[in-house]
Structures are given as C-alpha cells and as structure tokens.
C-alpha cells in the first residue's frame, strides 16, 4: 500500500536552515503536504504542493518536489525557537478524503 | 474566525465505559474526518463523512462509531474503550469539490486517557 517515510529527528542551530526530507511511494499523488504539530496541539497545514510543480516558496518555507525519485523536502530558512515542533509529510491519493501521513520529524532547535 | 472545535480537550474514561468525543466546525465544510494519533505516530484515519454519507476505513475497529447529526457537528463514540484506545483524537474538515478539497483543517484534538 501507499507509504510515506521521514526521519524521526532533526536538530539544528538557531538561525540555520532546517531541511526535512520525506519519501513516498504513491505515483498517482495529487497533492503533497507539510503539517506542523506543536506539543499537545492539532495539526496545522504549513504548505502544500501540487504534483506538477517542482518547487513552492512561501516566506521562510521552500518545498522541493522530485517526482521521479518520489522525494519531498521542506526547507525552513533562519530557523527560530518557535519552529520547534513535529513536522508531518503527507500525501493525498485517489481522492481528497485519503491522506497518508508520515511518522513525523521532530525538529529541535539548539542555541 | 472560522474554525474546527473539539470538546473536551482532555477526556478521562474508565476501561469499558462508553465515551463520546465531539467536533464542531464553522467552516461549512461538508466533509468531516476522525483520526486517531497515538504517541509518536502518524495520524491514522478512522472514518469520514461526505455530508451524511459515512465512510469507514477497513481496519477501524467496530468499537468505534460516529454520528453526524448536521453539517456542523460530528461525534466519535467509543463503545467499550480499552487501554489501547488511549490516544489523541483529531477531527478535520474539508470541502468536497474543487482545488480546496485537498486542504484539511484540523481541530486541536482531544487527548483520551483510559484508566
């Protein structure tokens, strides 16, 4: 079945860029998403990219999609302490009702 | 602000005692979803509604039921909670048509503890 994988942890220094990577298996993906979850909270949609795009930029966030390798990345420029959270990669397939989430990457910021 | 609201935020129930979690939305979206998220895991879709049309995931246990009396409200009923049902339960909504249908809006979640 469809699967989304991402590394579990990432630690970066405050002010540096963070790059969170994700791979997916579904070749018919329509949208790919990045969600942010802060401790004890629900999921916040950060950004998404349509499958016919290679890149999307939104302020400090840059999403890169390599459809050939089924690889998605999220770059956060100038990482701040408020960026500490779990970041979920997600893939929609077959219909809008089906989203498969990765296990999440916990981003921690060190001074 | 339009939003997805979940009550309560924290719920404690006893083993085997039925519990209901609620979700309401002011977005007027006709699709509503329930996810289960266990600690350090990905959210897992339990079921969703297109309007009143209920769609159950194949691996959702029979212990989990849902009701949607109107567009704004959706309930998750756990008939006989077990210790393994302790989790965060997330409600989400979306439109059913057009480009915006691919955006799901999540509530803050209800953390369920089973004692």
Interface residues (C-beta under 8 A of the other chain):
Chain A: X4 X30 X31 X35 X40 X41 X42 X43 X44 X45 X48 X88 X92 X96 X97 X98 X99 X100 X101 X102 X103 X104
Chain B: X4 X6 X31 X33 X40 X41 X42 X43 X44 X45 X48 X50 X55 X90 X92 X94 X96 X101 X102 X103 X104 X105 X106 X107 X108 X109 X111
